[in-house]
Structure formats: structure tokens, C-alpha cells
Amino acid sequence: MHPLDNLPAPKRLYAQVSIWSMVLLVFTSVNVTHANYYGGDAGAEYLTLDLAGELITDDEGYIIKSMPLEGEAIYDQNRTEKVTHEVQKGETLSVLAYRYGVSVNSIKYANTGLTDFLKIGQDLTIPPKDGIYVDIKEGDSLVKLVEKHKGNLDKTIEFNGISEDSELIAGEQLFVMDGRPEVVYIAQPVKTSGSYSQPTQLYYEIPPNELGWIRPTTGIISCGYLCYGGHYAYDIANKKGTPIYAVADGVVTKAAYGWNGGYGNEIIIDHGNGYETLYGHSDTLYVSPGETVVQGQVISAMGNTGQVWGRTGVHLHFEIHYNGTKLNPKVMGVW
């Protein structure tokens, strides 16, 4: 006989509800996840991987990584010297950047001529922080070098253990924190016939967003993503000759004049990690296939070549591809 069978129906129901409520309370109070944090020694350092801003969605709603990270992190916050790393099978620049806690660009700065395509057994110099090593020449000053390489003065002083007035020794190296190579471009139009003017400015210092992208040009969006069937792009309209920029570092895989399937004078840049960007309808091209470009570099001038009509007129047709799939440019987070 059940212990509650001798109770009247109302009291029996009340008792059953009370019992199940207590069971549910006990169950939900138990933390079924890892309740305890097992730390190491008091002086140990831990790497926290913050993936905020690293995940984006495509138009079907699937989540993808904007900059895939993988591998075992070996980041040492107190490292002050560069190290040499031998490339292993499956390693990429983004993987190594994550493991060592520095940016892909900083690794590129430390290895002259380095591209996104690594070879097994290749030796890479990995800097201790984000920045660049610069050779000190006679007459150089700390402030002058930091300004030239757009670095952070306070961080550079702290990292190198010097003062702002310290005398630098010619022939030695200085690590400029958050610095980058001095940008000197000599852009020439690729087309040999016709009359084209040179860009008035060859590089634009545009702060990237948290995903690492910048807008490819200035103007208004005259035709958005799928503004009509098959239009997997943004059309950005402005006057003829408006500069068009590389939205991120990369290698030019196509720079061609002509019809090009309606794209007109067209440029495609491979940014690594599966990303490509396409720039269509340009008037003048300033880069060639195989050329390495950096973010903000002027790659072409806006035009109306190829298949253009109506209000679209002079504009940039801009596409972003991920592993061959055309994405809505809004995933870049700059619109």
C-alpha cells in the first residue's frame, strides 16, 4: 500500500506536488558542469581565448569563423625575445599567430617577403609582441622611429627599457610596439593605352574594425545584397576616379581589363583563411596579378566598365567570398 493512499484526494495531490517540487529543487541546485577550477601555481599565467567578434553567419544562418583559430596555445606574456619556429604540417599563419599571441601582420613584418602560403620545414621568426624590429641609423631618435612606423611610444619605451631621451646606437635594432613597416608605394596603371591620371594618394590610414576589415571605398550603397536576383554584392556609387582600397592584406590573384563576364575591369584579392574579395567596374587598375597588397592600399579607381546601367552608373561592385561561397558583405561589420 502506498503511504499516501490513506489520505483524501486533495491532500494526496498536495503532498505529491510538494514532494516533486523538492526533488526538482534539489536537482536544479546541482551544477552538472565542471564546478571546480583547478588552477596551477600562484605565479602561473593562463590564456583566455575571447571569440567575441570572431563568429559570423552566412545568409543561410550557418555560423562560421571569420578568422579560424586552432592548435595549442603556447603564448608567453613575458616573452621579450624573438624565437624561431619551424613550420609543421597543417600550420598556417593564423594558427601560429594564435599560438604565439601575436598578429599575423607582426609575423609578416619579422619575415621579409613572407606570403600566406607556408612550406613544411620553413623557419619563421616570431616576434615577442605585436610590432616591428627596425634598424637604427645614425641620427635616429626614439620619437622619430616610432612616428615613422606608427607605433606606440609609451609601450615602446617600456618594452625596450629606455627613456624618451635615450640615445640610440646605430647598427642595433629597436622593437617598435604596435609598429608597422614604413609604407612607400609607386603605383602605376596597368593599362598601357589611353590617358589615366595617377592616384593623388596611394595609401589611406583607415582603422579596421574588430573583425579586421575596412570599407573598400567611399560613397553610397546604390544597390544592396540581392537588390535583384543574383546580385550577391554591394554596389557603392561615387564619382569616377574615387579611390578603391584593399579591405585587408592579401595577394592579387586577378587584375584584368575587359568585359570579364560583366564585371568590367576587375580585381580579386586572396586574403587567406578562405576569404577573397572582388572589385568590379573599375576605371583604372593600379595592381597586377601576384602582387602583395596591404590594407588601405589604393588598388584601382572607380569607373563604369562592364555591365552597368541606369542609376548604378559609376560605382564599385564589391563581393566577399568564403571558400568559394558569396557572402553578404554585411558580415564584414563595416556597414
C-alpha positions in Angstrom: 0.0 0.0 0.0 1.4 3.5 -1.0 1.9 5.8 2.1 -0.4 8.4 0.5 -3.3 6.1 -0.3 -4.9 6.7 3.1 -5.1 10.5 2.5 -8.1 12.3 1.0 -7.7 13.1 -2.7 -7.0 16.8 -2.2 -4.4 16.2 0.5 -2.8 13.4 -1.6 -2.4 15.7 -4.6 -0.9 18.5 -2.4 1.6 16.0 -0.9 2.6 14.7 -4.3 3.1 18.2 -5.7 5.2 19.2 -2.6 7.4 16.1 -3.0 8.1 16.6 -6.7 8.8 20.3 -6.1 11.5 19.3 -3.5 13.0 16.8 -5.9 13.1 19.4 -8.7 14.7 22.0 -6.4 17.5 19.5 -5.3 18.1 18.5 -8.9 18.5 22.1 -10.3 20.8 23.1 -7.4 23.4 20.5 -8.6 26.0 22.0 -11.0 26.4 19.4 -13.6 29.2 21.3 -15.3 32.8 21.5 -14.0 32.1 23.2 -10.7 35.7 23.5 -9.6 38.5 25.4 -11.2 41.8 23.5 -10.8 44.4 26.2 -11.1 48.2 25.7 -11.1 50.8 27.5 -9.1 50.1 31.1 -7.9 52.5 32.5 -10.5 51.2 30.6 -13.5 49.7 32.5 -16.4 46.6 31.5 -18.3 45.5 32.3 -21.8 41.9 33.3 -22.2 40.6 32.9 -25.7 37.9 35.5 -26.4 36.0 34.6 -29.5 33.7 37.6 -29.4 33.5 39.1 -32.9 35.2 36.0 -34.4 32.0 34.3 -35.4 29.8 35.4 -38.2 26.8 33.9 -40.0 26.2 33.4 -43.7 22.9 34.1 -45.4 21.6 30.6 -44.7 22.2 31.3 -41.0 25.2 28.9 -40.6 27.9 30.1 -38.2 31.4 30.3 -39.5 34.7 31.6 -38.1 35.9 34.9 -39.6 39.5 34.1 -38.6 39.7 30.4 -37.7 41.9 29.6 -34.7 43.2 26.2 -33.8 46.2 24.4 -32.3 47.7 24.5 -28.8 48.3 28.0 -27.4 51.9 28.5 -26.2 51.6 32.2 -25.5 54.1 33.6 -23.0 53.1 37.1 -21.9 56.6 37.8 -20.6 58.5 36.9 -23.7 60.9 39.7 -24.7 62.9 38.0 -27.4 62.1 36.7 -30.9 62.1 33.0 -31.4 62.5 30.8 -34.5 59.6 28.4 -35.4 59.9 25.5 -37.9 56.7 25.2 -39.9 54.9 21.8 -39.4 52.3 20.1 -41.5 48.9 21.8 -41.3 50.2 25.0 -39.8 49.1 28.4 -41.1 49.9 32.0 -40.3 46.7 32.4 -38.4 47.4 29.2 -36.3 50.9 30.4 -35.5 49.7 33.9 -34.6 47.2 32.4 -32.2 49.7 30.1 -30.6 52.3 32.8 -30.0 49.8 35.5 -29.1 50.8 38.0 -31.9 49.1 39.2 -35.1 49.6 37.7 -38.5 50.9 41.0 -39.7 53.6 41.1 -36.9 54.8 37.7 -38.1 54.9 39.0 -41.7 56.9 42.1 -40.6 59.5 39.9 -39.0 59.9 37.8 -42.1 60.6 39.8 -45.3 58.7 38.6 -48.3 56.6 36.1 -46.4 53.3 35.2 -48.1 50.2 33.4 -46.7 51.4 30.1 -48.2 53.9 28.3 -45.8 56.1 25.4 -46.6 56.8 22.5 -44.2 60.3 23.0 -42.7 60.3 26.7 -43.3 61.9 28.7 -40.5 59.9 31.7 -39.3 60.9 34.5 -36.9 58.2 35.1 -34.3 58.4 38.5 -32.6 57.7 38.7 -28.9 54.8 41.2 -29.2 52.8 43.0 -31.9 55.1 45.4 -33.6 58.3 45.5 -35.8 62.0 45.4 -35.4 63.7 48.4 -37.1 67.4 49.0 -37.8 68.7 52.1 -36.0 70.6 54.5 -38.3 72.9 57.4 -37.4 70.8 60.4 -36.2 67.7 58.3 -35.5 65.7 59.2 -32.4 63.2 57.1 -30.5 60.3 59.5 -31.2 61.2 59.8 -34.9 61.3 56.0 -35.4 58.0 55.4 -33.5 56.3 58.1 -35.5 57.7 56.8 -38.8 56.4 53.3 -38.1 53.1 54.4 -36.5 53.9 52.6 -33.2 53.0 53.3 -29.6 55.6 55.4 -27.8 54.8 54.5 -24.2 54.7 50.8 -24.9 58.0 51.0 -26.9 59.7 52.8 -24.0 58.5 50.2 -21.5 59.3 47.2 -23.7 62.9 48.3 -24.6 63.6 49.6 -21.1 64.7 53.0 -22.2 63.5 56.6 -21.8 62.2 59.0 -24.4 65.6 60.9 -24.4 67.7 57.8 -24.6 70.5 57.9 -27.2 70.0 55.1 -29.8 73.1 53.2 -31.1 73.4 53.0 -34.9 73.6 49.4 -36.1 71.4 48.0 -33.3 67.7 47.2 -33.5 64.7 48.7 -31.8 61.4 46.9 -31.3 58.6 49.4 -32.0 55.5 48.2 -30.2 52.4 48.1 -32.5 54.6 49.4 -35.3 54.4 48.6 -39.0 56.7 49.0 -42.0 57.0 52.4 -43.5 54.7 52.5 -46.5 56.1 53.6 -49.7 54.2 52.9 -52.9 54.9 53.6 -56.5 51.6 52.8 -58.2 51.4 52.6 -61.9 48.3 52.0 -64.1 48.5 48.5 -65.7 46.8 49.7 -68.9 49.3 50.9 -71.5 46.9 52.6 -73.9 44.7 55.6 -73.1 45.3 58.5 -70.7 44.9 57.9 -67.0 45.9 60.1 -64.1 47.8 58.7 -61.1 46.0 58.4 -57.7 46.5 61.5 -55.6 47.1 59.3 -52.5 48.5 55.8 -52.6 47.6 54.6 -49.1 44.9 55.5 -46.6 45.3 55.0 -42.9 41.8 53.6 -42.1 41.3 51.9 -38.7 40.0 48.4 -39.2 37.0 47.2 -37.2 37.2 44.3 -34.6 37.0 41.8 -37.4 39.9 43.3 -39.2 38.1 44.8 -42.2 37.8 48.3 -43.7 35.4 49.6 -46.3 36.6 49.3 -49.9 35.7 52.9 -50.9 33.6 55.9 -50.0 30.1 56.6 -51.4 26.5 55.4 -51.0 25.2 51.9 -51.5 23.1 52.2 -54.7 22.2 48.5 -54.8 22.5 46.2 -51.8 22.8 42.5 -51.4 20.1 40.8 -53.6 18.6 44.1 -54.6 17.7 42.0 -57.6 18.1 38.3 -58.3 21.7 37.1 -58.4 23.2 40.3 -57.1 25.4 38.9 -54.3 27.3 42.1 -53.7 27.1 45.7 -52.7 27.2 48.5 -55.3 28.8 51.6 -53.9 28.4 54.7 -56.0 30.5 57.8 -56.2 32.2 59.9 -58.8 34.5 58.5 -61.5 38.1 58.1 -60.2 37.2 57.7 -56.5 39.9 55.5 -54.8 39.2 51.9 -54.2 41.1 50.3 -51.3 42.2 46.7 -50.4 39.9 45.9 -47.5 42.7 43.7 -45.9 46.2 42.4 -46.6 46.4 39.9 -49.4 47.7 38.7 -52.7 46.2 39.8 -56.0 45.0 36.7 -57.9 43.4 38.7 -60.8 43.7 42.2 -62.1 42.3 42.3 -65.6 40.9 44.8 -68.1 37.9 43.9 -70.3 34.4 42.6 -70.1 35.2 39.8 -67.6 31.7 38.3 -67.5 30.2 41.8 -66.9 32.4 42.8 -64.0 34.4 45.0 -66.3 37.9 46.0 -65.2 38.2 43.6 -62.3 40.4 42.8 -59.3 40.3 39.7 -57.0 42.4 39.6 -53.8 43.0 36.4 -51.8 43.2 37.3 -48.1 44.0 33.8 -46.8 41.8 31.7 -44.4 39.4 31.1 -47.3 38.5 34.7 -47.9 38.6 36.6 -51.2 37.2 40.0 -52.2 36.2 41.1 -55.7 36.2 44.7 -57.0 34.4 45.2 -60.3 33.7 48.0 -62.8 36.9 49.9 -62.1 38.2 52.6 -64.5 42.0 52.2 -63.8 43.9 49.3 -62.1 47.0 50.0 -60.1 48.0 46.4 -59.2 49.0 43.3 -61.0 48.4 39.5 -60.5 50.8 38.1 -57.9 51.3 41.4 -56.2 51.1 41.6 -52.4 48.9 44.4 -51.1 48.2 45.8 -47.7 45.1 47.1 -46.1 44.2 50.6 -47.2 46.3 50.4 -50.4 44.7 52.1 -53.4 44.2 49.3 -55.9 42.0 51.0 -58.5 39.9 53.9 -59.5 36.1 53.7 -59.6 34.5 53.5 -63.0 31.6 52.2 -65.0 33.2 49.4 -67.1 31.5 46.1 -67.9 27.7 45.6 -67.4 26.3 48.8 -65.8 23.1 50.6 -66.4 20.6 53.0 -65.0 21.1 54.6 -61.6 24.0 52.3 -60.8 26.2 54.2 -63.2 29.7 54.8 -61.9 30.2 52.5 -58.9 32.2 49.7 -57.3 30.7 46.2 -57.4 32.1 44.6 -54.3 31.8 40.9 -53.4 33.2 38.9 -50.5 33.7 35.1 -50.8 34.4 32.5 -48.2 35.7 29.2 -49.5 34.1 29.9 -52.8 30.7 30.9 -51.4 29.5 34.5 -51.9 28.6 36.1 -48.6 26.6 39.2 -47.8 29.2 42.0 -47.3 27.4 43.0 -44.1 29.3 40.1 -42.4 32.4 42.3 -42.6 30.8 44.5 -39.9 31.8 47.8 -41.6 28.3 48.7 -42.9 
